Amino acid sequence: MILSALLTSVGINLGLCFLFFTLYSILRKQPSNLRVYAPRLVAERKLKQNTDFNLERLLPSAGWVKRAWQQSEEDLLEKSGLDGVVFMRLFTFSLKVFSVAAIIGVFILLPINFLGNQLLIDFSDLPNKSLDSFSISNVNNGSNRLWIHFCAAYVFTGAVCYLLYNDNAEKLYGAVDQLKSEERSSQRLGLFSNKDRHLRTLEKKLEVTEDNMRMEQSSLHEKEVPAAFVSFKSRYGAAIAIHIQQGVNPIEWVTEQAPEPDDVYWPFFSASYFRIWICKLVVYVASAVLTVLFLFFVLIVQGLTHLEQLESYLPFLKSILTIAFVSQVITGYLPSLILQLFLSFVPPIMKMLSSIQGYISMSAIQKSACNKVLWFTIWNIFFANVLSGTALTQVSVFFEPKKIPELLARGVPAQASFFISYVVTSGWTSLSSELFQLVTLIWNFLRRIFAKEEADDLIISSVPYESEIPRILFFVLLGITYFILAPLILPFLLVYFCMGYLIYRNQLLNVYAPKHETNGKFWPIVHNSTIFSLVLMHIIAIGIFGLKDLPLASSLIIPLPILTLLFNEYCRKRFLPIFQAYAAECLIKKDREEQNDPRMTEFLDKLIVAYQDPALKPSQYSRNTDSQTSPLLQSTEI
């Protein structure tokens, strides 16, 4: 890709971002759009509708930025839970990491790359030159300037590990350790209104449905299922039961910590070990098939970045492709846009696959889907683009590990321009569209036109962590990987993380509300992905210094991935157990604090019916209250 094509892509996306920001700042002030841009505040009755006309409503403003910025982490923890805090910590961590990277990369490495003459740059025609001019490829082979890149790799790795351990790990893991589960009450909404003109017909249908449901409940109530929720009078006793093998056969009785009542996923609650094992196998095969099929779309997109290949496949487009602006749009903007459209279907598919994998909680399903989407993205967007045309036709290279660094060193720098464009297209524009909420806005507009009455129900969605966390972590991988190869990507990433920090703080405050909690378990995914990115950078550095005729630097970089993995092993021993289980001393302390609490008796009474299968709950509607239609099971909402 040439520089002018990148500038075209940046210009298009900047225009879209400015348009979305301007429209959002105006539309958010309109009373009719409160359900779109502040549904959480409307549901919590913290926002009053002012229908009086005001000229200020029609003028764009940035007041929402100030409010999002001023929100403290304590407020965020209270409103969005620990998962929301982890999500925003990911942005702050990335901002710190790439602020350091940008200082080193933009002010030191970028000038060194640009002043090299390996590629014989003609400064008189700079806009039509390849972006490789700004990469390490332009540094002369064997140049002593490459030692600056070598030192930068060590300094940057140390900075990332320090930030990963000290501005996030200690504080975050401490918050996880001190987190106390809170009871949540759920409000049920009626499905039918008294004003419905078909009320009598509906009542008849409901009576028949209720009778059928009660008969089914009676049959279910008499059956025994090979699973149950067991409550304990102390946290410490529950922790002991979880970690003790219950029978001689370890797969006959399997115990795990129960999720929150509103987090239970019932379809696999009583599934056998064999059924869960088969489901997991099916999911793994389906994920692998999806990954392979997606490679075809990647190869098609790759063809768009090389006009000569496109002309050879579609010769009738040759006359159109000679137009400068058309060729710049096709090579600089269209590939990333097409790839992003295809990629948008992946998170829902992965969440569906995770839901049949045997988990008994929605939070576990979301965490599993997050992992699947992340590695799917890394393989299909990063490695498939980097290795297309090389490793895909030379499968034998994977059986020769010594050639992998060289292969990556050749392929990764060549795709720098594509990934810079990808950050701009998939990053900037997706964030601005997240703020604008186009689909919800259109749905709200149609609802107001065609709905005769104001809808009583207001659905508040939660943050789609399974799609957003992998996207952010993929950009972190790109920034770390291209730190010494093509530092031109770093300013674009900083813009993305700054935008994301403000936009998602605003969304967590006004739009999204948590439905369930993983208690911060997304952070180990962040940690593992960051370590993987660092090691990948080291492997590529080994190959690139070898290609640049600097074998000593290539050899001296080898201790770096070893030290990084040792650091990761220490973090796993030190912090990972806190995510898996509470410490015994903390559990005993909490048990003693609540031993004389009068509210505990009431809590334990409610706990008996808290985990009730929805299939056995009484119906929401019942006209009669005699003994024949009274609920089979009495329950108390908690």
N, C-alpha and C positions, 0 to 999 in steps of 0.2 A: 504494500500500500504506500502511496506517495503522500507527502505532507499535506498537499491540498485536499486530498480525499479525506484525511482525518479531520482537517479543519471544516470541511463540509458536514461531516457527521456531527462534530461538536456544535456547529451552528444550528443544525436542525434540532438537536436535542436541547440546546439552550433555549431555543425559541419555544419548544413544547413545555419546558419547565417553567419559563416565564409566563406562558399562557395559563397553565394549570394553577400556578401560585396566585396570579391576578384574579382568575375566576373564583378560586377558593375563598380568597379574602373578601370577595363581594357576596358570593352565594351563601357563605356561612352566617351572614348577618340577617338573611331573610327568614322570617318566622316559619314559613312553609318548609324550610330545609333543616329545621332543628333535628328532625328524626334521622337525617342523613349525617350531619356533621357533629351532633352532640347527643346521640341516642342514650348514652349512659347517663348524662346529666338530666335528660328528660325523664328517664325511668326512676332516677333517684329523687326527682322533684326538686332539683337544685337550680333549675333554669325556668324562668318565667317568660312566657311569650308576650312580647310587646308588639301589638298590631298597629300602633300609631306610626304614620309615615314619617320617615326621617331621611333627610338628604344624605346624611353620613353613611346610610346603608348602601348607597350606590357607589361609594368611593372605596378603592382598595386600601387596605391598611395592614400593618404587620404587628398588631397587638397580640395576636396569638403566639408569635415567636417569643415575646417577653414572658407571657404566662407559662409557656412550656419550659423556658429556660429557668424560671424561678422555682419550679417544682423541686422540692427536696427529695432525697432518697428515702427518707422516712415516710413521706407522703406516698411515694411510689410503692413502697413495700405494703403500706396499708391498703392502697387502692387496687394494686395489680398483683400482689403476692410476690413470693421470692422468685418465681419464674420471670416476672416483669423486671425485677431488679437485675437478674442474670442477663436478660436480653439487653438492657441498657448498659450493663457492665461490658458487654461485648463491644458496643460502640465506643465507650470510653477507653477500653483497652486498645482497640484498633487505632483510635485517634492518637494515643500516646505512642504506640509502636511506629506508626507511619509519620508522625511528626519527626521522630528521630531519624527515620529512614529518609524522609524528604530533605532534611538538613544535610545529611551525608550524600545522598544520591543526587539531588538537584545542584547543589553548590560545589560538589567535589567530583563525583563520578561522571555526571553528564558533560561538563566541559572537557574532561579528559577524553571521553568517548568521541565527542564532536570534533576535537582538534586532531584526532588521528587521521591518517591518510591511507589506511588499508584498502578502503573502498574507492579512493580517488574521487572525492566529491567536487563537483563544479559549483562554487558558491554563487555564480551568476544566475543559475537556474534552480535555486534551492526549493521553491514550492513543488517542483516536479521530481524531486529526489525522494528516494525511499527513506522510510523512518529508520532503517538500519543504520543511517548515519549517526543516530543518537544512541546506538547500542554498543556493547563491548565488541561487536564484530568489526567496528571501524578502528579499533586500537591495533597498532602494528604487532605482528607476531614477534614474540620474544622481547617486547618492549618492557623496560623496567617500570613503566607506569602501571603495569598490571599488578605490581605488588601493592599498589594502593587499593585495588579491588580486593586483593587477598586480605589486607588488614581490615577493610570495611566489612568483610564477611565475619571475621572474628568479633569485631566491635558490635555489629548488629545482632549477632546471635546472643552475645552476652546481655545486650539491652533487652531483647525479647524475653529471655529466661528470667531476668531480674523483674521485669514488669509482670510476667506471668505468675511469678511467685509472690512479690511484695505489694502493688497497687490494686490486686484482685484476689489471689488465693487465700491469704491469711484472713482478710476481712470477710470474704464470701463464705469460706468454710466455717468461720466462726458464726456467721449468721445462720448457716444450716444447722450447726450444732445446738444453737439456742432456740431454734424455731419451735413454737408450740402450736399444735393443731387446734384449730378453732371450729366450733360447731357452726354449721351453716344451715339456715332454714330456706326452704324452697317454696315459692309462692306459685300456686297452681291457678291457671286461668280457665275460666269457663269456655267451653267450645261453642255454645249456642246462646243467643240473646233472646230475651222474652219478647222482643219486638218482631221476631221473625214471623212472617205471615204463614209459614208452613209449620208452625209450632206443633199442632196436633199430630200431623203426619210424622214429624220427627220423634215425638214422644212415643208413638206406637213402635217405630223402628227401634228406638232406644230400649224400650221394654223387652222386645224380642231379643235384641243383642245382649242385654243385661242377663236375661234368663239363660241364654246359651253360654255366656261367660261364666255364670255362677255354676253351671253344670260342669264346665271344664275345670273350674277352680276346685270343685269337690273331688274330681278324679285326681287332680294334681296334689291335693292336700293329703290324700291317703298314701301317696307314693313316697318312698325314701330315695334320696339322691346321695351319691357317694362324695358329698362335699358339704361343708358347713362353715359358718363364721363362729368362732369361739371367742368370747370376751373374758378378760381377766380383771381382777380387782387392782392389779398393779402393773405398771409398765415393765418393771423388771421381770415379773413372772411371765409376761407375754414374750419378752425378748429371749428368755431361757427356752420356752416352748418352741420358738421358731428355729433355734439353732441345734436342737436335739433331734436325732433321728428317731422317728416314732415307731418304726417296726424293723424286723429283720430285713425285709425287702425294701430297699431305699426308694423305690418308685411306687410302692403300694400306698404309702401315706406321705404326701409332700406338703410341707407347711411353708407359708410365706406371709409377710405382713399384709394385713388387709388394707385396701385403699379406703379413702373417704366414702361415705355412703352415696354421695352424688357422683362418685368417680368410678363406680363398679360397672364393668362391662359383662353382662349376664350370659351371653351366648356360650362362653367357654368356662363358666363357673364350675360346672360339674363334669367337664370333659375328662376322659381318661387320658392317662399318660401316652398311650399308644396313638390315640386320635390327635393329640397335640403334636406328637412327633411327626406324624404323617402330614399334618397341616403345615408345619415348619418346612418340611422337605418340599412340598408343593410350592410354597412361597419362594423358597430359594431358587427353584427351577424357573418359576415365572419371572422373578427379578432378573435372572441371567438372560432369559429369552428377550425380555424387554430391552435390556442393555444392548444386546447384539442387534436387534431390529433398529434401535435408535442410531446405530452407527451409519446406516444408510443415509439418514437425514444429515448427519454431520458431513459425510462425503459430498453430498449435493451442495451444502452450504460452502464447503471448501472450494468447490469449483467456481463459485461466484467471486472469490477473492483473486482469482487469476483470469484476467480477461482473455489471454491467449487460449486457455483451455475452453472457455465458454464459447469463443468464436469457432473453435474446431468442432465442438459438439453441435452448436446452433449457428451455422454459417449465415442464415438469413438475418441475424441480428448484427452483422458486422457493420453495416452502415449506421445503425443507431448507436453502437458502442463507440464510434469515433467521436461522438459529441462529448465534450469534456465534462460537462455537468452530469450527464447521464452515467458516464463511466465512474465518476467520483461517488455518486450516490450508490451505484451497484456494488462497488468494491468497499466503500467506507461505511455505509449505513445498512444496506439491505441484508447482508449475511447475518449480522448480529440480531436484527429484527426478526428474521425468519427463525433463527435458532431459539430466540426467546419465546416466540409463539409456540413452538413445539415443546419447549421445556416447561411451559405453564401447565401442561397436562400431566406432568410426572408426579407432583406432590399428591393430588387426589388419588392417583392410581396406587402409589406407594402406601398411602394411608389405608386404602381398601385392602391391600395385601397384608398390611400389619394387623388389621382387624380380624383376619382369619388365621393368625399365627399362634393363637392360644393364650393371649394376654387376658387378664381379668380386670383391667382398669383402663380407662380412656387415656390417662396420662402416660401409661406405659406404651400404648399404641402410638400416641403422638411422638414419644421419644424414639421409638423404633422407626417410625416413618421418617423422622428427622435424620437418623443415621443412614437410612437407605437413600434418601434424596441427596444427601451430602456426597456419598461415595459414587452414586450414579452420576452426579454432576462432575465430580473430579475425573472420573474415567471418561465419560462421553464428551465433555466440553474441553477438558484440558488435554488428557493423554490422546484421545482420538484425533483432536486437531493437530497436536504436536507430532504424532507418529504417523499420520495419514500419508500414504505414498512411500513410507520407508519401512517402519516395523510391520505394518500390515501386510506388506509383500515379502518381508523377511522374518518369518515367524521363528526361525532358528536362533535369532538374536536373544530370545528370552532364555535359551538354554546355555548362553554364554554370558554370565553376569559381568565379566570384565568389559564387555562392549556396551553395556547399558549406559554408563556415564558419557561415553563418546556419542552414542546415539541421541541422548537427551540434549547434549551440548550442541549438537547440530540442529535438532528440531525445534527446541524451545525458543532460541532467539529469533528464528525465522517467523514465528507466529506472534511476535510482540505487537505488531501493528493491529492484528486482528483482536487481540485481547484488550488493547487500549480502547478500540472502538466498542468492544463488548461492554466494558465498564461504563462507557458513556451512554450506550443504548439501554442495556439491561439494568444499569444502576441508577443513573440520574432520572431517566424517564419513568422507570417503575416506581421510584420513590415519590415523584410528583403526582403520578396517577393514584398512588395509595392515598395521598392527601386529598386528592380531588374526588375520589370515590364515584367514578363515572357511572358504573353499573347501578349502584344504589341510588344515585341521583335520578337516573332515568326511571327506575322502578318506582321511586317515590312520586315522580311527576305523573306517571301513568296511573298510579293508585289514586291520586287526588282527582284525576279527570274522570275515571270510570267508577270509582267506589262511591256509593250513594251516602254512606255514613263513614265517619272517622273510625278507623280500626282501633279496637281496644288493645290488641296485643302489640307489643313492641319487642322485636327480637334483637337482642344485643349479642353480637358475635364476640369471639375471643381471638386473640392474636394467632394467626396461622403459623405457629413456630416451626412446623414441619417444612414450610417452604421458605420462610424468611431467614432462619438461622443458617441453613445450608447456603443460601445466596450470599450472606455476609461472610461466612467462612471461606467460600470460594474466592471472594475478592481478597480476603486476607492471604490465601494461598498464592494468588496472582501477584500481590504486592511483595510477599517474601521471596517468591521464586524469581521475580524480575528485578529485585533490588540491585544486584550487581550487573545484570544482563542488559536491562533497558529501563533505567530509572525515570525515563520520561512518563511512565505510567503512574508514578507516585502522586503528582499533583492532582490527577483525575480521581485517584482513590481518596485523597484527603477531602476533596469536595463531596464525594459520595458519603463518607462517614460523617462529615459535618451536617449534611442535609438529613441523613438518617437519624442522627441524634436528636435533632429538633423535631422532625416530623413524627417520629414514633413516641416521643415524650408527649406530644400533643394528642396523638391517637390514643395512648394509654390513659390520658386524662379525660378525654371526651367521648371516645368511640368504643373502645374495647373494654370488656369486663371478663375476669377469669372465671372459667367454668370448673376447672379442676387444677390441681397443683402436682408438679413432680418434685416439689421441695428442692429446687435448684439443680436437679439432675441433668440439666442441659449443659452445665459447665464442664463436666468431664469430656463431653463431646468437643467443646471449644478447646480444651487443653490438648486432647489427643490430636485434633486437626492441626493445631499450631505446631506441635512437635513434628508431625508428619511433614508439614510445609518446610520447616527448618532443615530437616534431614534431606528432603528433596532438593532444596537449594544447595546443600553441601555436595550431594552427588553430582549435580549439574556443574558446580564449580570445579570439582575434580576433573570432569571431562573438558570443560572450557579452557582451563589452564593447560591441559595436555594438548589441545588443539592449537593453542596459542604459543606452543613451543616454550613453555615454562614448566618443565617437569618437576622442578624443586617445589614450586608453589602447589602443584597438584598433589605431591606427596605430603607436604606439610598441612594440607587441609583435611587429611584423613582423620586426625584426632578429634576434629570438631564434631562430626556426627556421633562419635563414641561418647564424648563428653555430654552432648545433648541427650543421648539416650540414658546415660547414667543419671542426669538431672531428672529426666522423666521417671525413672525407676524410683528415685527418692520421693518424688511427688506422689507416686502411686502408693507407696508405703505410708507416707505421712498423711495424705488427705483423702484418698479414695475410700478408705473404710468408713469415714464419716458420712459419706453419701449412702453407703449400704446399710448402716445400722447406727443407732445412737449409742454413745458410750454408756457403760453400766453405771459409772459414777453419776452421770447426768440423769439417768432414769431413776436411780435411787433418790437423788436429791429432789426431783420433781414429785415422786411418790410421797416423800416425807412432807413436802410443802402442802400437798393436797389431802393429807391423811385426816386432818380435822376440818376440812372444808365442808360445810353443810350442803353445798351444791352438788357434791359428788354422788350422794344417794340418788338424787333426781336424775343425774347424768347416767348412772348405771341402769336405772329403770328404763330410761329412754333407749339405751343401747340395745336392749333386748329386741326391740322392733325396728331399729334403725336400718338394719340390713335385711330388708324384706323384698323378696322377688316381686317385680312388677306384675307378674302373671297371677300372683296371689293377693294383690291389693284390691280393696273394694272399688267398685266403679265410681266414677265421678258424678254420675247422674242416677237418681232414683226418685221416682214420684211417690212411691209408697214407703211407709216406714214400719210395716208390720213384720212379724217374725219370719215370713216367707222370703222377704227381700232384704232383710237386714244383712249387713256385711258379714262374710264368713270369718274374717280376721279383723280384729280391732288393732289399729296402729296409731302411733303418735308421731307427728312430724317433728323433726329436730333440725 
